[in-house]
């Protein structure tokens, strides 16, 4: 008499269900990482725009390096025009153009401030400082996520030293 072998090849229902649970868990983890990736991408985009805006005004200040102290105290917001005296024509023009760039940047609640101060108030006594000026550009804005302002305030500060010609 021949004996019949009982070979079962293939998956059972339990094995299929376990593999479906593992696959679903992996897909849920992937969806969670997609959300994090998207929010980090938006954040990186905003930081890139801020860095470009700061570089723009710093280049303008370096071009007008003889009058670098004219830029001290500039504050720009969506409701406030440039705070530079009219007699400082080039600084006022740079401030107005920078304000336009800030307002058109797409950043929510953007605010820019500039401070310029001599590193050494008495450079004739201490020639090592070479009459350089420390320029600080601060840009603040409200973080946006998925097109809606989330209320998280960000602020980035850029500093450079400007030497006279």
C-alpha positions as a Markdown table, in Angstrom:
| # | Residue | x | y | z |
|---|---|---|---|---|
| 1 | Unk | 0.0 | 0.0 | 0.0 |
| 2 | Unk | 1.2 | 3.4 | -0.9 |
| 3 | Unk | 1.4 | 6.0 | 1.7 |
| 4 | Unk | 0.2 | 9.5 | 0.7 |
| 5 | Unk | 2.4 | 12.2 | 1.8 |
| 6 | Unk | 0.5 | 15.3 | 3.0 |
| 7 | Unk | 2.6 | 18.2 | 1.6 |
| 8 | Unk | 1.2 | 21.6 | 2.3 |
| 9 | Unk | 2.9 | 24.2 | 0.3 |
| 10 | Unk | 2.0 | 27.9 | 0.4 |
| 11 | Unk | 0.9 | 30.2 | 3.1 |
| 12 | Unk | -1.8 | 29.6 | 5.7 |
| 13 | Unk | -4.3 | 32.2 | 6.6 |
| 14 | Unk | -2.5 | 33.1 | 9.8 |
| 15 | Unk | 0.8 | 33.6 | 8.1 |
| 16 | Unk | -1.0 | 35.9 | 5.6 |
| 17 | Unk | -2.6 | 37.9 | 8.3 |
| 18 | Unk | 0.8 | 38.4 | 10.2 |
| 19 | Unk | 2.5 | 39.5 | 7.0 |
| 20 | Unk | -0.4 | 42.0 | 6.4 |
| 21 | Unk | 0.0 | 43.4 | 9.9 |
| 22 | Unk | 3.8 | 43.8 | 9.4 |
| 23 | Unk | 3.2 | 45.6 | 6.1 |
| 24 | Unk | 0.6 | 47.9 | 7.6 |
| 25 | Unk | 2.9 | 48.8 | 10.4 |
| 26 | Unk | 5.7 | 49.7 | 8.0 |
| 27 | Unk | 3.3 | 51.8 | 5.9 |
| 28 | Unk | 2.1 | 53.7 | 8.9 |
| 29 | Unk | 5.7 | 54.4 | 10.0 |
| 30 | Unk | 6.4 | 55.6 | 6.5 |
| 31 | Unk | 3.4 | 57.9 | 6.6 |
| 32 | Unk | 4.6 | 59.4 | 9.9 |
| 33 | Unk | 8.1 | 60.0 | 8.5 |
| 34 | Unk | 6.5 | 61.7 | 5.4 |
| 35 | Unk | 4.8 | 64.2 | 7.7 |
| 36 | Unk | 8.0 | 65.0 | 9.5 |
| 37 | Unk | 9.9 | 65.3 | 6.3 |
| 38 | Unk | 7.4 | 67.7 | 4.8 |
| 39 | Unk | 7.4 | 70.0 | 7.9 |
| 40 | Unk | 11.2 | 70.0 | 7.9 |
| 41 | Unk | 11.3 | 70.9 | 4.2 |
| 42 | Unk | 9.0 | 73.9 | 4.9 |
| 43 | Unk | 11.2 | 75.0 | 7.7 |
| 44 | Unk | 14.4 | 74.6 | 5.6 |
| 45 | Unk | 12.8 | 76.7 | 2.9 |
| 46 | Unk | 12.0 | 79.5 | 5.3 |
| 47 | Unk | 15.5 | 79.5 | 6.7 |
| 48 | Unk | 16.9 | 79.7 | 3.2 |
| 49 | Unk | 14.8 | 82.7 | 2.4 |
| 50 | Unk | 15.8 | 84.4 | 5.7 |
| 51 | Unk | 19.5 | 83.7 | 4.9 |
| 52 | Unk | 19.1 | 85.3 | 1.5 |
| 53 | Unk | 17.3 | 88.3 | 2.9 |
| 54 | Unk | 20.1 | 88.8 | 5.5 |
| 55 | Unk | 22.8 | 88.4 | 2.8 |
| 56 | Unk | 21.1 | 91.0 | 0.7 |
| 57 | Unk | 21.1 | 93.8 | 3.3 |
| 58 | Unk | 24.6 | 92.9 | 4.4 |
| 59 | Unk | 25.9 | 93.2 | 0.9 |
| 60 | Unk | 24.1 | 96.6 | 0.6 |
| 61 | Unk | 25.8 | 97.7 | 3.8 |
| 62 | Unk | 29.2 | 96.5 | 2.7 |
| 63 | Unk | 28.8 | 98.4 | -0.6 |
| 64 | Unk | 28.1 | 101.6 | 1.5 |
| 65 | Unk | 30.8 | 100.8 | 4.0 |
| 66 | Unk | 31.9 | 104.4 | 4.5 |
| 67 | Unk | 28.4 | 105.2 | 6.0 |
| 68 | Unk | 27.9 | 101.9 | 7.8 |
| 69 | Unk | 26.7 | 103.6 | 11.0 |
| 70 | Unk | 23.8 | 105.1 | 9.0 |
| 71 | Unk | 22.2 | 101.6 | 9.1 |
| 72 | Unk | 22.2 | 101.4 | 12.9 |
| 73 | Unk | 18.7 | 101.1 | 14.5 |
| 74 | Unk | 16.8 | 100.2 | 11.3 |
| 75 | Unk | 13.6 | 98.3 | 12.1 |
| 76 | Unk | 11.3 | 97.0 | 9.4 |
| 77 | Unk | 7.9 | 95.4 | 9.9 |
| 78 | Unk | 4.8 | 95.0 | 7.8 |
| 79 | Unk | 3.3 | 98.0 | 9.5 |
| 80 | Unk | 6.4 | 100.1 | 10.0 |
| 81 | Unk | 8.3 | 101.8 | 7.3 |
| 82 | Unk | 12.1 | 102.3 | 7.5 |
| 83 | Unk | 13.3 | 104.2 | 10.6 |
| 84 | Unk | 16.3 | 105.9 | 8.8 |
| 85 | Unk | 16.5 | 109.7 | 8.6 |
| 86 | Unk | 15.8 | 111.2 | 5.2 |
| 87 | Unk | 19.3 | 112.8 | 5.1 |
| 88 | Unk | 20.8 | 109.3 | 4.8 |
| 89 | Unk | 19.7 | 108.8 | 1.3 |
| 90 | Unk | 21.5 | 105.6 | 0.4 |
| 91 | Unk | 20.7 | 103.9 | 3.7 |
| 92 | Unk | 17.0 | 104.9 | 3.3 |
| 93 | Unk | 16.9 | 103.6 | -0.2 |
| 94 | Unk | 18.5 | 100.3 | 0.9 |
| 95 | Unk | 16.1 | 100.0 | 3.8 |
| 96 | Unk | 13.1 | 100.6 | 1.6 |
| 97 | Unk | 14.2 | 98.0 | -0.9 |
| 98 | Unk | 15.0 | 95.5 | 1.9 |
| 99 | Unk | 11.5 | 96.1 | 3.4 |
| 100 | Unk | 9.9 | 95.3 | 0.0 |
| 101 | Unk | 11.9 | 92.1 | -0.1 |
| 102 | Unk | 11.0 | 91.2 | 3.4 |
| 103 | Unk | 7.3 | 91.8 | 2.8 |
| 104 | Unk | 7.3 | 89.8 | -0.5 |
| 105 | Unk | 9.2 | 86.9 | 1.0 |
| 106 | Unk | 6.1 | 85.0 | 2.0 |
| 107 | Unk | 7.2 | 84.8 | 5.6 |
| 108 | Unk | 4.4 | 85.4 | 8.1 |
| 109 | Unk | 4.8 | 88.3 | 10.6 |
| 110 | Unk | 8.3 | 89.1 | 9.3 |
| 111 | Unk | 10.4 | 91.7 | 11.1 |
| 112 | Unk | 14.0 | 92.8 | 10.4 |
| 113 | Unk | 16.3 | 94.9 | 12.6 |
| 114 | Unk | 19.8 | 96.1 | 12.0 |
| 115 | Unk | 22.4 | 97.3 | 14.5 |
| 116 | Unk | 25.8 | 98.7 | 13.7 |
| 117 | Unk | 28.3 | 99.7 | 16.3 |
| 118 | Unk | 32.0 | 100.4 | 16.3 |
| 119 | Unk | 34.0 | 97.5 | 17.7 |
| 120 | Unk | 36.2 | 100.0 | 19.5 |
| 121 | Unk | 34.7 | 103.5 | 20.1 |
| 122 | Unk | 38.2 | 104.9 | 20.3 |
| 123 | Unk | 40.1 | 103.3 | 17.4 |
| 124 | Unk | 43.0 | 105.9 | 17.5 |
| 125 | Unk | 43.9 | 104.5 | 20.9 |
| 126 | Unk | 43.6 | 100.9 | 19.9 |
| 127 | Unk | 44.6 | 100.5 | 16.2 |
| 128 | Unk | 44.2 | 96.8 | 16.3 |
| 129 | Unk | 40.4 | 97.0 | 15.7 |
| 130 | Unk | 41.1 | 99.0 | 12.5 |
| 131 | Unk | 38.0 | 101.1 | 12.9 |
| 132 | Unk | 35.8 | 98.1 | 12.1 |
| 133 | Unk | 32.0 | 98.0 | 12.7 |
| 134 | Unk | 30.0 | 95.1 | 14.0 |
| 135 | Unk | 26.8 | 94.8 | 12.0 |
| 136 | Unk | 24.0 | 92.5 | 13.3 |
| 137 | Unk | 21.0 | 91.7 | 11.2 |
| 138 | Unk | 18.1 | 90.0 | 13.0 |
| 139 | Unk | 15.1 | 88.6 | 11.2 |
| 140 | Unk | 12.1 | 87.2 | 13.1 |
| 141 | Unk | 9.0 | 85.5 | 11.7 |
| 142 | Unk | 6.2 | 83.1 | 12.6 |
| 143 | Unk | 6.6 | 79.5 | 11.5 |
| 144 | Unk | 4.2 | 78.3 | 8.9 |
| 145 | Unk | 3.1 | 74.7 | 8.6 |
| 146 | Unk | 0.9 | 73.5 | 5.7 |
| 147 | Unk | 0.1 | 77.0 | 4.8 |
| 148 | Unk | -1.2 | 78.0 | 8.2 |
| 149 | Unk | 0.6 | 80.1 | 10.8 |
| 150 | Unk | 1.3 | 78.0 | 13.8 |
| 151 | Unk | 2.4 | 80.7 | 16.3 |
| 152 | Unk | 5.9 | 79.4 | 16.8 |
| 153 | Unk | 8.2 | 82.4 | 16.5 |
| 154 | Unk | 11.6 | 82.0 | 14.9 |
| 155 | Unk | 14.5 | 84.4 | 15.0 |
| 156 | Unk | 17.8 | 84.3 | 13.3 |
| 157 | Unk | 20.7 | 86.6 | 13.8 |
| 158 | Unk | 23.6 | 87.3 | 11.4 |
| 159 | Unk | 26.7 | 89.2 | 12.3 |
| 160 | Unk | 29.6 | 90.5 | 10.2 |
| 161 | Unk | 32.4 | 92.9 | 10.7 |
| 162 | Unk | 32.7 | 95.7 | 8.1 |
| 163 | Unk | 36.0 | 97.5 | 7.6 |
| 164 | Unk | 36.3 | 101.0 | 6.1 |
| 165 | Unk | 38.0 | 101.3 | 2.7 |
